């Protein structure tokens, strides 16, 4: 139930605010004073037709350098007149940082972030992606008569220089009785070795 209080607060937030806050990315200024345009730096990793949904500078491989979590969305996602765009995938790209404040591509998965319409009556299910204790944590929240949350946790495997699924947590409850939470908590003992690129939240 460690996510319960956050889920309840977020459920009220969703009904009070239908728009996500604007994403602001500050341009880094190296010690030599040379300005780096972050939009150009990240732009090379964004496919045509896509734009940034969310981004977060984090150290994802434990080397002390700022890396980047980059989550994209199709510019026309949610278009009810186009079946493909209606459920358009949201690529999740991991970028590792370089000493010159540029980034290198590390991994991509189009099935970690749920689609815009996958949250049911609650709306867009994507909540956040961040790093805590060296692990990448991705949170979703959605539902209708029953509310649910999905949390995928990835960790860095230094021996392979790849990220693997460490935990997967699914919680559900009825709004009339939010204290009674049904929880499914899986670890590597349950699902074995699952690389970041191979994880599919739609199968969970």
C-alpha positions, -999 to 999 in steps of 0.1 A, spaced: 0 0 0 30 23 -2 15 40 -33 -20 42 -19 -19 78 -5 -3 91 -37 -29 73 -58 -58 88 -39 -43 123 -41 -37 118 -78 -73 107 -85 -86 139 -71 -60 158 -91 -71 142 -124 -106 154 -120 -96 189 -111 -70 194 -138 -73 178 -173 -42 193 -187 -6 183 -179 18 211 -169 41 224 -196 74 206 -197 103 229 -192 138 218 -200 166 241 -190 196 245 -213 228 234 -196 257 258 -195 291 240 -192 319 254 -170 336 268 -200 306 291 -206 297 276 -240 259 274 -243 244 241 -252 209 241 -268 192 211 -251 164 211 -277 190 204 -304 208 178 -283 176 159 -276 161 165 -311 184 140 -328 167 112 -308 131 123 -316 116 106 -347 96 126 -372 60 132 -360 69 129 -323 74 153 -295 85 152 -259 58 141 -234 82 140 -204 119 142 -198 140 139 -167 178 143 -162 189 114 -140 219 92 -134 206 59 -146 238 38 -147 256 49 -116 285 67 -132 278 101 -117 270 117 -150 235 131 -158 217 109 -182 182 114 -196 148 97 -194 130 107 -226 93 99 -231 78 108 -265 43 110 -279 29 113 -314 20 149 -322 -15 138 -331 -20 112 -305 -56 107 -294 -70 116 -328 -103 99 -328 -105 100 -366 -74 79 -370 -74 44 -354 -36 42 -354 -31 76 -337 -60 69 -313 -38 44 -295 -4 56 -307 26 42 -288 47 64 -266 84 56 -270 105 55 -238 142 62 -246 171 59 -223 201 82 -231 234 81 -213 253 113 -207 287 122 -221 314 145 -206 307 171 -232 270 173 -221 257 154 -251 239 121 -250 242 87 -265 214 63 -273 212 34 -248 178 17 -251 142 22 -264 109 5 -256 75 15 -271 56 -7 -246 66 7 -212 44 38 -213 6 32 -217 -12 50 -245 -32 82 -239 -65 64 -240 -55 34 -219 -65 50 -185 -102 45 -189 -125 71 -173 -97 86 -154 -80 97 -186 -43 97 -195 -28 70 -173 8 82 -173 19 97 -140 57 99 -139 91 84 -146 119 90 -122 150 75 -106 152 65 -69 180 46 -53 195 40 -88 163 24 -101 140 37 -129 104 39 -116 75 43 -140 40 49 -125 6 47 -142 -29 52 -127 -63 47 -143 -96 29 -141 -133 35 -139 -155 17 -113 -123 1 -102 -91 22 -99 -57 7 -106 -20 16 -106 8 -1 -124 44 5 -114 74 -9 -133 108 -7 -117 140 -12 -137 176 -15 -125 210 -12 -142 229 -45 -148 265 -32 -148 279 -66 -160 259 -63 -192 255 -25 -194 218 -30 -198 186 -23 -178 164 -51 -165 130 -53 -149 135 -56 -111 99 -53 -99 63 -50 -112 35 -38 -89 -2 -37 -97 -27 -23 -72 -65 -20 -75 -93 -7 -53 -129 4 -55 -134 42 -48 -161 33 -23 -136 14 -2 -101 27 -10 -85 11 21 -91 -24 7 -63 -26 -19 -56 -57 -39 -19 -59 -46 2 -81 -70 39 -77 -65 62 -95 -88 100 -97 -87 127 -114 -107 119 -146 -90 86 -145 -107 94 -133 -142 131 -141 -146 154 -120 -167 135 -93 -186 155 -66 -204 141 -31 -205 137 -33 -243 115 -65 -240 91 -55 -212 55 -50 -223 31 -34 -198 2 -44 -220 8 -80 -211 6 -73 -173 
